[in-house]
Amino acid sequence: MILVTGATGHVGGELVRLLTAAGHPVRAMTRRPAEARLPDGVEAVYGDADDPVSLDAAFAGAGGAFLMSAQGVGTAPGPTHDLALARAAARAGTRRLVKLSVLDGGAGSDVIARWHAEAEAAVTDPSRDWAWTLLRPGRFMSNALQWAGRLRAGDEVAVPFADRPAASIDPADLAEVAALALTSPDSDEHVGATYELSGPQSLTPTEELAILARALDRDLHLRPLPDDAARAGMSAYGFPPEVVDAVMQRTRESDRGAEVLPTVEKLLGRPARTFAEWAGAHAGAFSG
C-alpha cells in the first residue's frame, strides 16, 4: 500500500489518481478526509504533522510513501512537519519514500537553504533502512490558480515579479515522476536519485497570463506589483523578515529556475506538458 501525504494538493491529488488507475492500493492522508474528493477505492485517512498519533495511524502498513509539507519556511524553528513525517515512516517500517522538495534543495547559506537542507536530510539519512528519491521542482504552473478569484470577478490581476521568467512545471508531470519512483523495483535507478525538474518553456507571469487569455478567449490584463508590495504581502502571510529578504534576493539577483531542464522528458519518454496545455486543462477554474 502506498501512502500519499498532501493528497488533496496539486501534486498529491494527481498522484492519487495515477496510482489508483494503475491498480495500486492507495491511502490518502489529509487533515479533512470527509471533504476529500478521491477516486473510488482510495482509503482517506486523517493525518496532521502536528499530531504524531495520527501520523502513526496513517503510515501503518504503508510500504511506500509520498512526502510533502506545506509548512512555510521560517514559520517554525525548523521543518518540523518534514521531520515528523520521516519519523513516522521510520516507526512504521516504510521501505520506499519519495519526497517533494524544491529546486536546489539545501544548496546555499540563507534561511531557505538551511530549512530545506534539514528537511531533505531527514529522508536521505544513511542510517534509515529505506530507499529514497528526491524531487526538486521549480515554480508550479498551478501557481496561476492564485489568479482564479480575480479572474472570475474581472479581467485584471496584480502580480509580483511579473517580469521574472521561470520554467514552470505542470504538477501532473511531477506526479507521474513520483509514481514512477514509488513503484519501480528497489534496484532501479530512481533509488537514491535527486531529480531537478522543470517545464518545457521559460515564461514570465505576463507571458503566462497571455497564454491563459487565449485559452479562455478573453482579454486579460496584468498589473505588475512593485517589490515593496511583494514584501508586504509575504510579511502579511506570516513570513519573518529573514525569509522575505531571502526570497527577494533569490528572485531579483538570480535567474535560477528559468532554465529548461530535460529531466521530465528523460524519465517519462515524452516532452513535459506546456503551460498552454495546463491552461486548457484548468480553464474552468477561471470562469463562472
N, C-alpha and C positions, 0 to 999 in steps of 0.2 A: 504494500500500500504506500502511496506517495502523499505526503502532506504538503499542501500549498498554503503558506502564510501570505497575508495580504491578498486573500483570494477574491476579494471584490474590487481590487485595484486594476489599473490599466494593464499591467503585465500579468498579475496573478489571475485575473478573470480570463484572459486569453489562454493562459497555461492550463487552467482547469478544463476549458473546453477542448483543447488539443489532446490532453492526456485521456480524457473521458472518451473522446471519439476514437482513440486508438485502442480502447479496451482496457486501460489501466484503472485499477481501483484508486479512487481519489478521495482524500479528506480535505475539506476546505475550511481553513481557520479564519475566523472573522470575529470582531467584537459584537456584531449584530447578526447572528446566524438566522434569526427569524425573518429578517428583512432581505436576506441574500437571495438573488435570483440565479440559480445554478442549474446545470443540466441534470436530467433525471439520472438517478443512481449515485450522485455525489453526496457524500456524508458531510453535512455542515456542522461545525463544532465551534463553540465559544473559545476564544483564546485571546489573552491580553498579556503583553510582555511585562506589564507591571504586576501580574498575578501568576507567580510560579506554579501554583497548583493547577491552574487552567492550562498552562503550557505542558505540564506532565501528562494531563489527560489527552491533549491534542497530539502529542508526539508518540503516545503509547502505540507500539506495534508498527510504527512507520519505518519502512526500510529505506526510504529516501525522502528528502525534504527540500523545498524551495524556500529560501530565507530572504526576507526583505523587511526593512524597517522604514517607517515614515517619520521617525523621530528626528526633529530638526537639529542640525549641528549647533552646539552651544546651548541648547535648551536644558541640558543636564550636565553634570560634571564630566561625563563621558558617554559613549554609545551604549547606554545601559540596556536598551532593547536588543541590540545585536548580541551582547554578551549573554543576556537571559535566554535568547533563542538557542545559542550554541550550547549553553549548559544543559538546557532541556533535551537537546538532541543527544548529548553525551549520556545523560541519565537514561534515556530510552534505548540507547544502543543503535541509533540510526546510522546506517553504513554509507549513505551517499548524500552529499549536500551540494546544492548549487546556490551560491549567494549572489544577490543583486547588489553590486557596489556602484561606483561612479568612475568616470574617466579619470585615469591617473591614480585612483585609489589613494594610498597614503604617500604618494610622491610629493616632496616639498617640505616646508617647515612651518607653514601657517596653521591656524587653528583647524581649518578644514582638512588639511593633510593629516594632522595628528589624530583627529577624530576617526577618519576612515582607515588609517593605519591600524588603530586599535581594533576597529570593527572587523577588518579582514583577518587580523592575526588570530581572532577567536575561532575562525574557521580553518585557517592554514596551520594552526598549531601542530607541529610534528608529533606531539605526544598523543594526539587523538587518533583513535582507531577508525578512521573513516576516509572515504575518497571524496575529494572536493573539487569544485570548479568555480572560478570567479568570473562574473560578467561585469564588464566596466563600460557602460554606455555613456554617451554624452547627452545632449538635450533630447527630450522626447517630443515627437510630433504631437502627442496628446496634450502638451502644454498649451496648445492653441485652444483647447476646450475652456481655458480661463476666459476666453473672449465670448463664450456662448451666451451668457446672460445679457451682455451688452448688445450683441447682435440679434438676439431675439426681440429686443426693445427698439433697436435703431440700427444705423449703418456706420457708426464710428466706434473705434476702440482706442483707448490710450495705452501705449505700450512703452516700457522702459527698454533701453538698449536696442532701439528699433533698427539701428544700422549695424548691429553686431551679427556677423554670419555664424551659422553653426550647421553641421551636417546631421540634422535631427534624424532620429531613428523611430520607426513605427514599433510600438510596444508589441504588436503581433509578431514581428521578426524576433524580438528578444525572447518572447515566449517560446517560439519554435526552437531557438538555440537552447533554451533552458530544458525543454522537453527532450531534445537530443542528448544533452549531457546527463539528464536524470535517468534515462532509460538505456543508455549504452552499457556494454559489458565493463566490468571492473578493470579489465586490461586495456580499455580503449584510450585513445589519445586525449580524451577530454579530462581524464583524471589528472589532477594537479595542474590543469591549464588555466591561464588567465587570458580572457578574451576582451580586447578593446574593440568596441563596436560602434558603427555609425550608419547613417542612411547613405543614399547614393548621390546626394546633392548638398552643396553648401549654400544655404539660403539665409537671408536676413528675415526678421519678422515682417518687415514691409513686403518682401517678396512672397512670403508665405500667405499673407493676407490677400495679395493679388491673386494667388492660385485659388484660395478659398472662395474669393469673389466669383471666379469663373465657374467653380463647382456649384455655387449657389445661384448663379446667373443674377447677381446683384452688384450694385455699385457701392463698394465698401471703402471706408476711409480710415487711415491710421493717423493718430495724433501722437507724435513722439513725446515721451515724458522726460524732463530733464533729470540729470543724475541726482539732484537733491531730492526730487520726488521719489526716485527709486530707493534712495537711502531711507527716507521717511516711511515708505511702505514696508520695507524689511524690518525696521525698528518697531513699527506698529504690529507686525506679525509676531514679534517676540524675540527676534534675533538680537543677541548682545552686540555692542559696538565692535568688538574684535572680529566677529563673524561678518558684519556688514562691511567693515574695511577690507576683509579678505576677499569677499565677493566682488566688491568694486575694483580692487586691484587686479584680480584674475580676469575680470570682464574687460576692463579698459586697457590693460597693459600686456595682454597675451591673446593670441589667436587660437589657443588650444581648443579643440572641439570643432574647428572649422574644416579640418582635413577629412576627406572622404577615405574611409578605411575599407579594405577588401574582405574583412572577416566574415560578414554575413554571407556573401556570395561564395566564399571558400567553404564554409561549413554547410550551407544549405543547398549548394549546387544551383542557385538561381540568384538573380540580382535582388538586392534589397528593395523593398517597396518604396515608391516615391511619395513625396508629400501630396501630389495630386491624387494618387491612389488612396492615401489615407483620408484626404478631404472628401473624396467621393463616397467612401465607405461611412463617413461620420457626418454627412451633410445634415441629416435630420436633427442633430444636436443643436444646430444653429438657427433653426426655423421653428415657427409655431409658438 
